[in-house]
Amino acid sequence: MNVEILGVGSELLLGQIANTNAQYISQKLSELGLNVYYHSVVGDNHERLLKALEIAVSRSDIIITTGGLGPTMDDITKETVCDFLGLEISVHGPSLERIEAYFRQRNRPMTQNNVKQAMFPEKAKILPNDVGTAPGAIVEEKGKIFIILPGPPVELKPMFENYVIPYLESKSDVRICSKVLKIYGMGESVVEEKIKDILLHQSNPTIAPLAGNLEVTLRITARCPKNQDPYDLIGPVENQIRERLGDVVYGVDDDQLESVVAALLKEKKKNISTAESCTGGLIANLLTNVPGISENFIEGFVTYSNESKMSRLGVDKGTLEKYGAVSAETALEMARGLIQVTGSDIGLAVTGIAGPGGGSERKPVGLVYIAVATADKIQVQKYVFQGDRIRIKNASAKAALDWLRRILLEIH
């Protein structure tokens, strides 16, 4: 079945907000094996929305609308869809009760216009809103399926996952599952070259490469009857790709570098402290975003100035004068001093030039040194990243976490 996503709201057309709902829904539908051929956006106008629905119905089997389910006069999506289909609309008692309870629980008055959020055609399948006041609906009419969803992503996403996905799955005899391989340290073009023959001969499962956020992902998607395990199809292809790419594949699905590192620290029974200059605490922030990391993360320093590097980490003044703050020698002393000061098993130190100023021909913007110290070994690596200040900081943090991951893999 072909799907069209129709965003409703003048704020989308004015650029006041981005249409992230369409992006999210498209990603979820692709996992279900549904084709999304069109994204449309229309303002809060009855006639233009009617025209958009007419066009959508002419080319799609499922029309998903987002937005326009609020209590105000310009929230017209549900009413316009009913006009388009020639359906009467009336109050749905259970929805009204949920809305009234929502306001009572928050000790807020409910105005009369909120009642319109509980109005639906008789044939509609109501989608409860577990976060806000605007229920959604599914209407099957004239051989088409209309899925009407609220606009705020915090309301749309749980409604889509809890109610829409099971509904769409029930309409299909096919089971579709995906597994995403997460890759760091190898560019998209190199990844493609290494698995080019696999890509050229793919059928089921299919492989979709995607580059972004300084990483590459490979989504492996298998389609099979509901009584078959799709991972029987995914597994051999995944193994073949892993053999080609090696340890640049750092995780799967929702894994992030920081969560993989945190899991390895726990597995290896090691703790860590960090000392950051150019990244300004970003590495510590990423690690401490992982639940349970308190068992393995001791402390983090942002030693931004030379004085801080000397007073907090014991970096020698002569080293700074001779080699500079951004140097392999300084990074090594930062990491060594870190484990001495904190008693951590591992010390991770970063120093670099994030720009836009401060670079030179010998030490350009983007030059970064990362050092890792353990009780018996200290290592340093040099990187030169491209981009603006934020990109260089993010690239430095990711490179540090990935190198740390590789070091942890070698610990027995």
N, C-alpha and C positions, 0 to 999 in steps of 0.2 A: 504494500500500500504506500502511496505517496502522500507526504505531509507538507502542509504550508503553515508557517508560524506567522501570525498577524499581531503585531504589537500595536496597542491602542493607547494614544496619549500624545497631546501636543508637546509635552515636555521632551519627548523623544525626538520629535522633528526639530525642535528648537535647540537641541544639543545640550539641554540642561542636565540630562542624565544619559548614560550609555545603555544600549539595549543588551544588557548582559543576560537577560532571560532567554533571548533567542540563542545565544551561544550555549548556555547551559542545557536547554531543551534539545538542541541539535546533537550535543554530545551524548545525551542519554538515549535519544532515538537511534543514533547510529549503533549503540550497543544492543539495541533491540532488533537491528536489521531493517529499520524503516528508513525510507529514502526521504530526505528533506531537500526539495528542489527549489523552494522559494522562501525568502524572508520578506515580509512586507511591513510597513509602518504607516499608520493613518492617524490623523488627529481626532480630537473629540468632536466629531461632526457627524450627524446622523446620515446625511445623504452620501458623504464620502465613504463612510463605513459600510453602508449598503452596497456601494459600488465595489469596494474592496472585497466584500464577501462574495459578490457575484463573480468576480474574477477568480477568486480562490476556489470556488466550487467548480468552475469550469476546468480546472487543471489539477485538482488534488482530491484525494479520498478522505483525508482527515484534515480539518482546519482547527488549529489551536490558537485561541486568542489569549492575550495577556494584557491585563490592565483594564481600567474602566469599570470596576465593580464596587467603587466606593459609595458613600451615602449622598454625595452632592449631585446637583443637576447636570454637571458635565460628565458624570460617570454613566455612560449610555451603552456600554457593550452588550450586556445581557438583554436589555430591552430591544436593541437594534437587531440582534441575532433572532429574537422571537418575532419581530416584525418581518424580517427576511423570510422566515420559515412559516409565517402565518399562524403562529401559536399564541394562545392566550396565556397570560401570566397572572399568578396569584400568590398569596403568602403561603410559604411552606412552614407549617407549624413547628416542627422540630428545629428548624434553622433559626426561627425567631426566638425560640426558648433558649437556644445556645447563645445567641447575641445578647439577650436580656441577662443571662447568667454572667456573661463576660463583663458587662458593666457593673453588675451587683458586686462581683468579686473584687473589683477595683474601686468600689465606692465612688463611682462616677455616674452622673446622670446620662440617661440614654435619650437622645433627641428623636423626634418623630421620623426624621429622614433616614435614620438607620434601619427602619422597617423595610425600605426598598431593597436592602441587601438580602433579605429573606424571601424575596419574590422570585419564583421560577415557573417555567411551564410544567404542566402536569406530567409530561413524559420524561422529565429530566432525571438523571441519576445525580444526586447531590454529593458533592465532594466536601466533607467537613474541613473547616479551617481551624487547625489546632493551635494557631498562633494569634490570629486576628479575628476580625468580625465578618469578613467577606467570604462566604462559601463559594466554591466553584461548582461547575456542573458539566455533565456529559449529556449531549442530546444526539440521539440517532434519528435522522430524518432524511427522507428523500434519497436514500442510498448513501448518505454521507455521515460522517461522525464529526460533531462539533464539541471541542473540549474548551471550556471557558474557565480561565484561571485568573487569580488576582495578580496585580502588578508588582507589589513589593517582593523582592527575592526571598526575604526571610519567611514570607507566607507561601510563596509559590513553590519553593523547593521541597519542603516537607509534604505538601499536598501532592506534588508530582510523584515523589518517590513512594509515598504511602498508599496512594489511591490510583493515580493514572497509570503507573508502570504495571501494577497487577492487572488492571483492566485491559491494557494493550496486550499483555502476555496471554491473557485468556482468549484473545481473538486469533491467536496464531497456533498452528500445530507444530511450529518450528521452535527449537530452542537455540538461542544465540548467546554466546558468552565470549568475553574478551579477557586477555591478559596483557598487561602493559609491561614491557621491559624498560627500565630506566638506565640511561647511559650517561656517564660523565667522563670527559677526557679524550673524546674522539668526535670529530666534526661530522656533520650529517653526510657530507660528500664521501668521506672515508668509510663511514658505516655502510653507505649504499654500495660502494665499490666492493667491500668485503662480502656482502651478501647479495650481490647483483643477480647471480643465477637463481637464487632462492626467490627473489622478487619477481624475476621474469617468468618463473614457472609456477607462481602461486595460483591456487584456485580456491580450495577450502582446506585449511583456513586461509584468510587473506592477511596481508601484512601492510600496515599503514605507518610510514615514518613521519615524524613531526619534530621540528627543531624549535626550541624556545626556552627562555629563562636559563641560557647558558648550558642547556642539556639537550639530549636527543632522546626521544621515546619511540619505541616500536610497539604498536598495538596489534596483537595477533587475535583475530576474530574468527571463530568457528561457528558454522551453522549445521544443525543436525536435528533429527526427530527428537521430540520431547523425552522419549524413553532411552535416549543415548546420552552418554557423558561427553560433552564437547571437549573436555580436557584430554580425552583420548586422542583427539585430533590436534589439539594445541601442543601437547607435550613433545612429540617428536620434532616439530618445527622449532619450538623454543630451545630444545637441546642442540639442534643444528646451529642455530644462531649463536648460542653461548659458546660453542666450540670455535666458531669463527672470530668472535669478538673478545673472548677472554674476560679478564676482570674489570674491563670498563663497564660491564653490566653490573651496576651496584645494587639494584633492587628491583622490585616489581610493584605494580599497581600504585598504592598510595605511599609507598616508601619515599622518604627524603634522605638526603645525605646525612643530615643530623640525626634522624631516627635510626639509621643503619649504624652510625658511629656509636650512638648511645647503647644500642643492643650489643655491639661488639665489646664495649667497655664493661658492660654487665657480664657478658659471657666469659671474658678474659679475666674478670675480677680485678680491673685496673681503675684507678682514679686519675683525674686530670685537672690541671689549672691552665689558664690562658693569660697571655700578655699581648695586648694589641695596641698598635700605634695607628696605622692608616685605616684600619677597619673599625676603629672607635667602639669596640665592644660588640660588634655584629656577630662574631663567632660565638661568644658567650650567650648572646641573646638567642641564637638559633638552637644551641644545645639546650638551654634552659626552657625552650618551648616544648621539649619532649617530656611527657609525664614520667616520673620516676627517676629522672636524671640526678636528683639530689644524692642518690647513693654513690654516684661516681664523679660528680663535678664538685671540686673543692672551692675554688674561687677564681675570679677573673680580674685582671688589672687592665685599665686603659692608660698605658704609659705613653702619653702623647708627646710630652716634652722631653728634651735631653735630661733635664733635672730629675724628672720622674723616673726615667730609665736608670739613672744612677742611684737615686735614693731608694726606690722600691725594689729594684732587681739587681743592684750591684754592678751595673755596667760600668766599665772603667772609663774615666774621663779621657784617657789617652786614646782609647779605641775610638771614641766618638770624634776626637779631634783629628785623628789620622785617617780614619775610613769613612766617617760620617754616620749619621743616624740610619740612613738607608744603605745598608751594606751587609754582606754575609757575616762579617765579624761581629757586628752589633746584634744581629738576629741570634747568632750562636750564644753570645753572652746573655741576652735576654732569656733564652730558653734555659740555659744552665742555671742562671740566677733564680729563675722561677721555681725549679724543683728544689733548690736549696732553701728558698724562703718558705715555700708552702709544704714541702715534704711529699708532694704528689708523685705518683708513679711516672706520670708523663707531663711534660711541660711543652706547650705549643705557643710559639711566639711569631708575630707578624710585624713587619715594618716595611713601609713603602711610600710611594708618591702618588696620591690619588688625584692630584691636579685640581683645577686646570693650570695653576701656576706651580712654581717650585722645581720644574724639570730643567735639565740641561742636556747637552749633546752626549755627555758621558753617562748621565743618569736621567733618562727621559721620564716624562709622566707615564705612569703605568708600571714602572719598575717596582717589584715587590720581592722581598726575601721572606721565606717561611722556614722556621727552624723547629725541630721536634727533638726534645731531650728525654732520655730515660736514664735509669741508674747507671747503665753500662755503655750508653751510646748517644751521640748527639749528631744530628744531620741537618743540612740546610739545602734549600733549593731556591733557584732564581727564576722569576717569572717576569714577563713583560706583557701586560694586558692593554687592550685598546678600549677606547670609549670615554664617556664622561666620568665624573667623579663617582656617581652612584654605581655605575656599571663596574668600575674598577674595584670599588669596595666589595660589591657582591661577588665578583669573579675571584677576588682574593680569599674571601670567606669560603667559597665553594672549593677552591683549590686546596685550601688548608684542611678542610674536612675530608676531602677525597684522599689526600696523601695520608692523613691520620688513619683513615679506613684501611688503606693498603698496609700500613705498618702494623695495625692491630691484627690483620689477617695472618701476618707472619709470626705472631706471638703464639707460642704453644703452652 
